[in-house]
């Protein structure tokens, strides 16, 4: 995924398949959204995007990715979403978590 693709997604606004989270500090709510997306049509959660749709990015370390992954692993049955880092500027990145419609529904968080 490129920065241009992120901006294109953000331009469409939040929906049942797209969720914005300003920081990974909102990881629990993001995992709930991922779970809901698995039970429906799939979708994407973007960390580093404000509720208004500003692509600000955030500092992302390996530890950050591990924390997001650990929270998502609380979803049962277990899922393995695509987690991608997209550079915004300098040391700031958007963390994109994408899932397809789950094949083992229903999922619980």
N, C-alpha and C positions, 0 to 999 in steps of 0.2 A: 504494500500500500504506500502511496506517495502522499506528500503534503497536499498536493492539488486534489487528490482523491478524498482526503480527509475534509478539506474545505468544501468540496462538492457535496459530501454527505451532510456536513453541518448546515449547509445552505437549505437543505430540505427540512430541517428542524427535527426535534425529538418526535418519536412515534413509538408504536408498540415494538418496532424492530430496531430502534436507535435511541440510545440513552447517553446523555452527557454527564460527566462527573468532573468537577474542577480539579480534585486531587484524589490520590489513592487513599486518603483518609476516609473516603466514603466507600470503602471496599465492601462493607456489609451490604449496603443498599445496592451496590453494583452486582454482587453475587445473587441477590434476590432478583434483580432484573435479568441476569443471565439465566437463572432457573426458569423464570416466566417465559423467556424467549425459547428455551429448550422445549417447553411444553406447548409452544405455539408454532410460529413459522421460522424461528431462528432470529438472529440479529447481531448487533454490535454495540458494545459499551466503549465509549471513548473517554479515557482519563486525560485531563489537561485541556478540557473544553468547558467554559463557563455555562451556566444555565441559559444565558442569553445567546450562546453560540459563538463566543469569542474563543479562537484557538490560541490559548496562551502557553500550553505545554507545561511541563513540570520537570524537575530533576528526577531522573529514573536511574537507579542502580540495579545491580543484580539482586540485591536484597529486596528492593521494591517489587521486582517481578516475582520473587519467591513468596512474598507476602500475599500478593494478588492470587497467585496460584494456590497457595495454602487455603485461602478463603473459598475459592471456587471448588476445592476438593471436598468441602463440606456438603456439596450437592450430591445427592444419592439418587439413582445409581451414579457411579463415578463417570465424569466426563473429562475430555481433554480438548479444551478450546484452543483456537489459534490465538496466540498472544504476540503482538508485533509492536515494535518501537519505531516511531516515525519522528525524525528530527524536525523541530520547528525553528529554533535558533540556538546557536551556541550549545549550551549544555541542557537545553529544554527540549523535551520530547512529548509526543502524545503516545499514550499506551492504548493500543486498540485490542479489545478482546472480542473475538468473533466466534459465534456458534451457529451450526445448522439446526434445523428442527431435529429434536432428539429422536432416536430410534427405539429407546427403551422407556417411553413415557408411562406413567407420570414421574416427573422428577420432583424432589423435595429438597428444600434448603433448611 
